[in-house]
Amino acid sequence: MSERADASEVVRSYHSATTHGGDHDRSRLLRFRPLDPTNRPAPFKLYPDYPFTPLAEDDPLGRLLFYSLGVTRVSATSYFRAAMSAGNLHPVEAYVVGDDSSVRHYDPLRHALTTLREDSDGGSPIAIVLTGIPWRTAWKYGERGWRHLWWDSGAVAANLLALSDEASITLDFDDDAVNGLVGVDGVSEFALAVVQLVDVALPEAPPLHVTAPALSRAPIEFPLITEVQHATRQVFGRLHGYRPGRRPNLRAQPIEELILRRGSTRLFRHETVPEASLREPVDVAAEGAPLLEQLIAVHAVEGWPAAPRAVTQHLCYDQPLGGDSAYTVFHSTDLEKVLADIGPRGYRAALFEGGLAAGRLQLAAFSVGLGATGLTFYDDEVREVFDTDAACMLVTAVGVPDYRSRSGGSPRHPTQLTGFDDLMGRLQLRMTQARSDR
């Protein structure tokens, strides 16, 4: 079997093993204790032995970093960021690379840059390298958490591209070179995407060797994650690049205000929405994600026949939000075609586009007065219900919020959420009710 065929088979095997529902071989999944509170990863990566510099309020680079990765809200137990993340785990880190090979890590809580490689006096930022820490999300989701790295980086990219007219994003880079440039090992943390701020190639530099505290008491490496990450290094066709497209702020409010208002909606009301509230946000989500098709279950949209809410709820891993929405979008791709046309690295791109489309759809939905949230799903059953060969990459539910959320705060001054525990209690009650209705 050829190297390409071997790598593609790793992708198929990984995708099957991490599929929710159905009869799949899961013998290679690691036995561990999910959500172990004694081994929970720290929410922020710190470099305490290196100097950091707070970003000024009016710094253009700081604007991009804060409104895509910054801390906007806090509760008694959680930090919430500018872009959505499954389980609010936020496994994506950011490193700013200068044209003089300087490297700085973004600290989202302090809204500061930590200098890992010194620069010259005249250096200027040319790129942001987004990396993923698999343990931070696998702590809850196991090997399926590798998918979340690409979803979350796509959601971050949705904000970045909405904020900048000049930025472009590529997934087509040399893994070893970029990992070495920003000082990550390629296993416990690895590069996901390169955000080009200017049209200049990344500088060549010796590998960066830095130290940082362990994220938890005993971080776990998942062999299947390491294997699929290595297998998807290969690209044999053209890998799409990503640039700013149609703006998600459909009603022309400043994008910064929209991002601060956005948050994952926890409860929907069963209310009908105008047809334009489906068509316009879905058009925004689809733009710039050529590997995807958008499969839609409509529950309450003017002029559209209604799908059974109970069926969609079940498809969404039996989460009530999937059925309570006005409509739910299943961002999907023909995985076999992607592997044939692009190669194994196309799997990364399809997952990334799932997060990108979901992030753009969330922003667009909030801009027209609705709410939205990302959801997981029963992979095989989505294909069966929609009668398609396409594999679901991610799900976004859109509807009328059943509460009014508070806008996020400014850098280093996040909004304090005093009623978050009550809201989560209402969500738990809704989930209990949904289970009893089945």
C-alpha positions as CSV (number, residue, x, y, z in Angstrom):
1,M,0.0,0.0,0.0
2,S,1.3,3.5,-0.9
3,E,2.3,6.1,1.7
4,R,-0.8,8.2,0.6
5,A,-3.1,5.2,0.9
6,D,-1.7,4.3,4.4
7,A,-2.2,7.9,5.6
8,S,-5.7,8.1,4.2
9,E,-6.5,4.8,6.0
10,V,-5.4,6.3,9.2
11,V,-7.8,9.2,8.7
12,R,-10.7,6.8,8.0
13,S,-9.8,4.6,11.0
14,Y,-9.5,7.7,13.3
15,H,-12.8,9.2,12.0
16,S,-14.6,5.8,12.5
17,A,-13.2,5.2,16.0
18,T,-14.2,8.7,17.2
19,T,-17.7,8.6,15.7
20,H,-20.6,9.0,18.1
21,G,-23.1,6.1,17.8
22,G,-23.1,3.2,15.5
23,D,-21.0,0.0,15.5
24,H,-17.4,1.1,15.1
25,D,-14.1,-0.4,16.2
26,R,-13.1,1.6,19.3
27,S,-10.5,-0.9,20.5
28,R,-7.6,1.6,20.1
29,L,-9.2,4.4,22.2
30,L,-7.3,5.0,25.4
31,R,-9.0,4.0,28.7
32,F,-8.8,7.0,31.0
33,R,-11.0,9.0,33.4
34,P,-12.6,11.9,31.5
35,L,-13.2,15.2,33.4
36,D,-10.9,14.1,36.2
37,P,-11.0,17.2,38.5
38,T,-7.6,16.3,39.9
39,N,-5.9,16.3,36.5
40,R,-7.7,19.2,34.8
41,P,-5.6,21.2,32.4
42,A,-5.0,24.9,33.3
43,P,-7.1,27.2,31.1
44,F,-4.1,29.4,30.2
45,K,-0.6,28.5,29.1
46,L,2.0,30.6,30.9
47,Y,5.7,31.2,30.4
48,P,6.6,32.6,33.9
49,D,10.4,32.7,33.1
50,Y,10.0,35.0,30.2
51,P,9.3,38.8,30.1
52,F,5.8,39.9,29.1
53,T,4.5,43.3,27.9
54,P,0.9,44.4,28.3
55,L,-0.7,45.4,25.0
56,A,-2.0,49.0,24.7
57,E,-5.7,49.5,24.3
58,D,-5.3,51.0,20.8
59,D,-2.7,48.5,19.6
60,P,-3.9,47.1,16.2
61,L,-2.4,43.7,16.8
62,G,-3.9,43.7,20.2
63,R,-7.3,44.3,18.7
64,L,-7.0,41.2,16.5
65,L,-5.8,39.1,19.3
66,F,-8.4,40.2,21.9
67,Y,-11.4,40.0,19.6
68,S,-10.5,36.5,18.5
69,L,-8.9,34.9,21.6
70,G,-9.3,37.3,24.5
71,V,-11.2,36.8,27.7
72,T,-14.5,38.8,27.5
73,R,-16.5,37.4,30.4
74,V,-15.9,35.5,33.6
75,S,-18.1,33.7,36.1
76,A,-17.3,32.3,39.5
77,T,-15.9,29.2,37.9
78,S,-15.2,29.9,34.2
79,Y,-13.5,32.2,31.7
80,F,-15.2,32.9,28.4
81,R,-13.4,34.0,25.3
82,A,-14.2,36.0,22.2
83,A,-14.6,32.9,19.9
84,M,-16.7,29.8,20.7
85,S,-15.1,26.6,22.0
86,A,-16.6,23.2,22.7
87,G,-16.9,22.7,26.4
88,N,-15.5,26.1,26.9
89,L,-12.0,24.5,27.0
90,H,-10.2,26.7,24.5
91,P,-7.3,24.6,23.4
92,V,-6.0,27.1,20.8
93,E,-2.9,29.2,21.6
94,A,-1.5,32.1,19.5
95,Y,2.1,33.1,18.8
96,V,3.1,36.3,17.0
97,V,6.0,36.0,14.6
98,G,8.0,39.0,13.5
99,D,9.9,39.6,10.3
100,D,13.1,39.3,12.3
101,S,12.3,35.8,13.7
102,S,11.0,37.2,17.0
103,V,8.3,35.1,18.7
104,R,5.8,36.3,21.3
105,H,3.1,34.2,22.9
106,Y,-0.3,35.8,23.5
107,D,-1.5,35.8,27.1
108,P,-5.3,36.3,26.8
109,L,-6.0,36.9,30.5
110,R,-3.4,39.6,30.9
111,H,-3.9,40.8,27.3
112,A,-0.1,40.7,27.0
113,L,2.7,39.3,24.8
114,T,5.4,37.1,26.3
115,T,8.7,37.3,24.5
116,L,10.1,33.9,23.7
117,R,12.6,34.9,21.1
118,E,14.1,38.4,21.2
119,D,13.7,40.7,18.3
120,S,15.7,43.5,16.8
121,D,14.7,47.1,17.3
122,G,13.0,47.3,13.9
123,G,11.1,44.1,13.8
124,S,7.3,44.1,13.0
125,P,4.7,41.3,13.2
126,I,4.0,39.4,10.0
127,A,2.0,36.4,11.2
128,I,0.1,34.8,14.0
129,V,0.6,31.0,14.4
130,L,-2.4,29.3,15.9
131,T,-1.5,26.1,17.8
132,G,-3.6,23.4,19.5
133,I,-3.1,21.6,22.8
134,P,-4.8,18.3,22.5
135,W,-4.8,17.4,26.2
136,R,-6.8,20.5,27.1
137,T,-9.8,19.2,25.0
138,A,-9.1,15.5,25.2
139,W,-9.4,15.8,29.0
140,K,-13.2,15.8,28.4
141,Y,-13.7,14.4,24.9
142,G,-10.9,11.8,24.5
143,E,-9.5,11.2,21.0
144,R,-12.5,13.0,19.5
145,G,-11.0,16.1,21.0
146,W,-8.5,16.3,18.1
147,R,-11.5,17.2,15.9
148,H,-12.2,20.0,18.3
149,L,-8.8,21.6,17.8
150,W,-9.6,22.3,14.2
151,W,-13.2,23.4,15.0
152,D,-12.0,25.8,17.5
153,S,-9.2,27.2,15.3
154,G,-11.8,27.7,12.6
155,A,-14.0,29.7,15.0
156,V,-11.0,31.8,16.0
157,A,-10.3,32.3,12.2
158,A,-13.9,33.5,11.7
159,N,-13.3,36.4,14.1
160,L,-9.9,37.2,12.7
161,L,-11.1,37.4,9.1
162,A,-14.1,39.5,10.2
163,L,-11.7,41.9,11.9
164,S,-9.1,42.3,9.1
165,D,-9.2,43.2,5.4
166,E,-5.6,42.1,4.9
167,A,-5.3,38.9,6.8
168,S,-5.2,35.5,5.1
169,I,-5.0,32.1,6.6
170,T,-3.3,29.0,5.4
171,L,-3.2,25.4,6.6
172,D,-0.6,24.5,4.0
173,F,2.8,24.7,5.8
174,D,5.7,22.6,6.9
175,D,4.6,21.2,10.3
176,D,8.2,20.7,11.6
177,A,9.4,24.1,10.5
178,V,6.4,26.0,12.0
179,N,6.4,24.0,15.2
180,G,10.1,24.6,15.7
181,L,9.7,28.3,14.9
182,V,7.3,28.9,17.8
183,G,8.8,26.4,20.2
184,V,6.2,23.6,20.4
185,D,7.0,19.9,20.2
186,G,4.5,18.7,17.6
187,V,2.9,16.2,20.0
188,S,1.6,17.9,23.2
189,E,1.1,21.1,21.1
190,F,1.3,21.6,17.4
191,A,0.6,24.3,14.7
192,L,-2.9,24.4,13.3
193,A,-3.0,27.5,11.1
194,V,-0.8,30.4,10.0
195,V,-2.5,33.8,9.9
196,Q,-0.6,36.0,7.5
197,L,-0.8,39.7,8.5
198,V,1.3,40.7,5.5
199,D,2.2,38.9,2.3
200,V,5.6,37.8,3.5
201,A,6.9,34.3,4.1
202,L,7.6,33.1,7.6
203,P,11.3,33.7,8.5
204,E,13.7,30.8,8.7
205,A,15.2,30.4,12.2
206,P,16.7,27.7,14.4
207,P,14.2,25.8,16.4
208,L,13.1,27.6,19.5
209,H,13.6,25.9,22.9
210,V,11.5,27.2,25.7
211,T,10.1,25.9,28.9
212,A,6.6,26.2,30.4
213,P,4.9,24.5,33.4
214,A,2.9,21.4,32.8
215,L,-0.8,22.1,32.2
216,S,-1.9,19.6,34.8
217,R,-0.7,17.0,37.3
218,A,-0.3,14.2,34.7
219,P,-1.0,15.2,31.1
220,I,-2.1,12.3,28.9
221,E,-0.9,11.7,25.4
222,F,-3.4,9.8,23.2
223,P,-1.5,7.7,20.6
224,L,-4.4,7.8,18.1
225,I,-4.3,11.7,18.2
226,T,-0.5,11.6,17.6
227,E,-1.0,9.2,14.8
228,V,-3.7,11.1,12.9
229,Q,-1.9,14.4,13.4
230,H,1.2,12.8,11.8
231,A,-0.8,11.1,9.0
232,T,-2.5,14.4,8.0
233,R,0.7,16.2,7.3
234,Q,0.4,15.0,3.7
235,V,-1.2,17.1,1.0
236,F,-1.3,15.9,-2.6
237,G,-3.7,18.4,-4.2
238,R,-4.4,22.1,-3.8
239,L,-5.2,23.2,-0.3
240,H,-7.6,26.2,-0.1
241,G,-6.5,29.5,1.5
242,Y,-8.9,31.7,3.5
243,R,-9.4,35.4,3.1
244,P,-12.0,37.9,4.4
245,G,-15.3,37.5,2.6
246,R,-18.8,38.8,3.2
247,R,-18.9,40.4,6.7
248,P,-21.0,38.5,9.3
249,N,-22.3,41.8,10.8
250,L,-25.3,41.8,8.5
251,R,-26.9,44.9,10.1
252,A,-23.7,47.0,9.9
253,Q,-23.0,47.3,13.6
254,P,-19.2,47.4,14.4
255,I,-17.7,44.0,14.4
256,E,-16.1,44.5,17.8
257,E,-19.6,45.1,19.3
258,L,-21.0,42.0,17.6
259,I,-18.2,39.8,18.9
260,L,-18.7,41.1,22.5
261,R,-22.4,40.4,22.2
262,R,-21.9,36.9,20.9
263,G,-22.0,33.9,23.2
264,S,-23.1,30.3,23.0
265,T,-26.9,30.4,23.5
266,R,-28.0,28.0,26.2
267,L,-31.8,28.1,25.8
268,F,-34.1,28.8,22.9
269,R,-37.8,29.7,22.7
270,H,-40.0,28.0,20.1
271,E,-40.6,31.1,18.0
272,T,-40.8,31.5,14.2
273,V,-38.2,33.6,12.5
274,P,-38.3,35.5,9.1
275,E,-36.9,33.6,6.1
276,A,-34.1,36.2,5.7
277,S,-32.9,35.2,9.2
278,L,-32.1,31.8,7.7
279,R,-31.0,32.7,4.2
280,E,-28.6,35.5,5.0
281,P,-26.6,33.9,7.9
282,V,-26.4,30.6,6.1
283,D,-25.0,32.4,3.0
284,V,-22.4,34.0,5.2
285,A,-21.5,30.6,6.8
286,A,-21.1,28.9,3.4
287,E,-18.8,31.6,1.9
288,G,-15.2,30.7,2.0
289,A,-15.8,27.1,3.0
290,P,-15.6,25.3,-0.3
291,L,-15.2,21.8,1.1
292,L,-18.6,22.0,2.9
293,E,-22.2,21.6,2.1
294,Q,-24.8,23.0,4.6
295,L,-27.5,20.5,5.5
296,I,-30.4,22.3,7.3
297,A,-33.2,21.0,9.6
298,V,-35.8,23.8,9.7
299,H,-38.2,23.9,12.7
300,A,-39.7,27.4,12.7
301,V,-38.9,29.6,9.7
302,E,-41.5,31.5,7.7
303,G,-42.4,29.8,4.5
304,W,-40.4,26.6,5.2
305,P,-41.9,23.2,6.1
306,A,-41.0,22.1,9.6
307,A,-38.8,19.2,10.4
308,P,-39.6,17.2,13.5
309,R,-37.9,18.8,16.4
310,A,-37.4,15.5,18.2
311,V,-35.5,14.0,15.3
312,T,-33.1,16.9,15.1
313,Q,-32.6,16.9,18.9
314,H,-31.6,13.2,18.7
315,L,-29.2,13.9,15.8
316,C,-27.5,16.5,18.0
317,Y,-26.4,13.9,20.6
318,D,-29.9,14.2,22.3
319,Q,-29.2,17.9,23.2
320,P,-32.5,19.9,23.4
321,L,-30.9,22.9,21.8
322,G,-30.7,21.0,18.5
323,G,-34.5,20.7,18.4
324,D,-35.5,23.9,20.2
325,S,-33.8,26.0,17.5
326,A,-35.5,27.8,14.6
327,Y,-33.1,25.9,12.4
328,T,-30.1,23.7,12.8
329,V,-27.2,23.5,10.3
330,F,-25.1,20.4,9.8
331,H,-21.8,21.5,8.2
332,S,-20.8,18.5,6.2
333,T,-18.2,17.3,3.6
334,D,-17.7,14.4,1.3
335,L,-14.7,12.9,3.1
336,E,-13.8,10.4,0.4
337,K,-13.7,13.2,-2.2
338,V,-11.6,15.3,0.0
339,L,-9.1,12.5,0.6
340,A,-9.0,11.8,-3.2
341,D,-8.6,15.5,-4.3
342,I,-6.4,16.9,-1.6
343,G,-5.0,14.0,0.4
344,P,-5.0,13.3,4.2
345,R,-4.4,17.0,5.1
346,G,-7.7,17.8,3.5
347,Y,-9.3,16.2,6.6
348,R,-7.8,18.9,8.7
349,A,-9.1,21.5,6.3
350,A,-12.7,20.1,6.3
351,L,-12.8,20.2,10.2
352,F,-11.3,23.7,10.2
353,E,-14.0,24.8,7.7
354,G,-16.6,23.3,10.0
355,G,-15.4,25.6,12.8
356,L,-15.1,28.6,10.3
357,A,-18.6,28.1,9.0
358,A,-20.0,27.7,12.5
359,G,-18.2,30.8,13.8
360,R,-19.4,32.9,10.9
361,L,-22.9,31.6,11.3
362,Q,-22.9,32.4,15.0
363,L,-21.8,36.0,14.4
364,A,-24.3,36.5,11.5
365,A,-27.1,35.0,13.6
366,F,-26.4,37.4,16.5
367,S,-26.2,40.3,14.1
368,V,-29.9,39.7,13.1
369,G,-31.1,39.4,16.7
370,L,-30.9,35.6,17.1
371,G,-28.7,33.4,19.1
372,A,-26.7,30.3,18.2
373,T,-24.6,27.5,19.6
374,G,-22.3,24.8,18.3
375,L,-23.3,21.1,19.0
376,T,-21.9,17.6,18.6
377,F,-23.8,14.9,16.8
378,Y,-24.4,11.3,16.0
379,D,-22.3,11.0,12.8
380,D,-23.9,8.0,11.1
381,E,-27.5,9.0,11.9
382,V,-27.0,12.5,10.4
383,R,-26.0,10.8,7.1
384,E,-29.0,8.5,7.3
385,V,-31.6,11.2,8.0
386,F,-30.3,13.5,5.3
387,D,-29.7,10.5,2.9
388,T,-26.2,11.7,2.0
389,D,-22.7,10.4,1.8
390,A,-21.3,13.6,3.3
391,A,-19.8,13.3,6.8
392,C,-20.9,15.9,9.3
393,M,-18.0,18.1,10.6
394,L,-19.9,20.2,13.1
395,V,-23.4,21.5,13.9
396,T,-24.8,24.9,14.6
397,A,-28.3,25.5,16.1
398,V,-29.8,29.0,15.5
399,G,-32.9,30.4,17.2
400,V,-34.6,32.9,19.5
401,P,-32.8,33.1,22.9
402,D,-34.9,32.6,26.0
403,Y,-32.9,35.1,27.9
404,R,-30.9,38.3,27.4
405,S,-27.1,37.8,27.5
406,R,-24.7,40.4,28.8
407,S,-22.1,41.9,26.5
408,G,-18.5,41.0,27.0
409,G,-16.0,43.5,28.5
410,S,-12.8,45.2,27.3
411,P,-9.2,43.8,27.6
412,R,-8.3,43.0,31.2
413,H,-11.8,44.1,32.2
414,P,-14.1,41.1,31.4
415,T,-17.8,41.3,32.3
416,Q,-18.7,39.5,35.5
417,L,-21.5,37.0,34.9
418,T,-23.5,36.8,38.2
419,G,-26.4,34.7,36.9
420,F,-24.5,32.0,34.9
421,D,-25.0,29.2,37.5
422,D,-28.8,29.9,37.4
423,L,-28.8,29.8,33.6
424,M,-26.9,26.4,33.6
425,G,-29.5,25.2,36.1
426,R,-32.2,26.0,33.7
427,L,-30.3,24.2,31.0
428,Q,-30.0,21.1,33.1
429,L,-33.7,21.2,33.9
430,R,-34.5,21.5,30.1
431,M,-32.2,18.5,29.4
432,T,-34.0,16.5,32.1
433,Q,-37.3,17.4,30.7
434,A,-36.2,16.4,27.2
435,R,-35.0,13.0,28.4
436,S,-38.4,12.3,30.2
437,D,-40.2,13.3,26.9
438,R,-38.4,10.6,24.9
